[in-house]
Amino acid sequence: MFVFSITAGGVSGELPPALKSGPEPGTTVSSFYVRAVTGSLAGKSVCYVCRNGDRPVVIVFLRDLDADATRLMKRLDATVNQHRADGLRCFVVLFSESSQKDSARLQTIAFDEKLDIPLTLATETLTGPMTRSIAAEATATVVFYDQLKVTECLSYRKGECDDTACKAVVTAAEQLAKRSSQKSSE
């Protein structure tokens, strides 16, 4: 969303202040449990940080399941499938106040969009360094990490996770996979 103001020189566009959400780069990723909604572990409490180990991983924290979130999940799913041999993994965590309703919505999205990435629900109010840093106004916070160290975070307010933002997330995920692949081949 842009804020416009009229000045003596005409109309000027001003971007809202950057949204800071997610852990700082260099932070160690701590384990946390979520309720798997899709995939082979559906219905179980799972620590995907533990399961993915030192691999390059993208975590998407969502507060809303809108068309932007669906587009982001679909593009990340395709990117992970293209870079699976490089070890790239991804999982989605939806913060939910209505787990039964949102579980059904996640299952429908996974089925309709043919998503392979695990879609999960926060099992309770997640506390810890990883989730405490997620800003309340962030509809989507994307955390990239490798070797259990955060490399980058991208975050978006409602309506900001557009096509350009999705491309930025996909590019960052591809770069993460390539850097990790290069390290492992050295």
Secondary structure, 3 states (H helix, E strand, C coil): CCEEEEECCEEEEECCCCCCCCCCCCCECCCCCEEECCCCCCCCEECHHHHHCCCCEEEEEECCCCHHHHHHHHHHHHHHHHCHHHCCEEEEEECCCCHHHHHHHHHHHHHHHCCCCCEEEECCCCCCHHHHCCCCCCCEEEEEEECCEEEEEEEECCCCCCHHHHHHHHHHHHHHHHHHHHHHHC
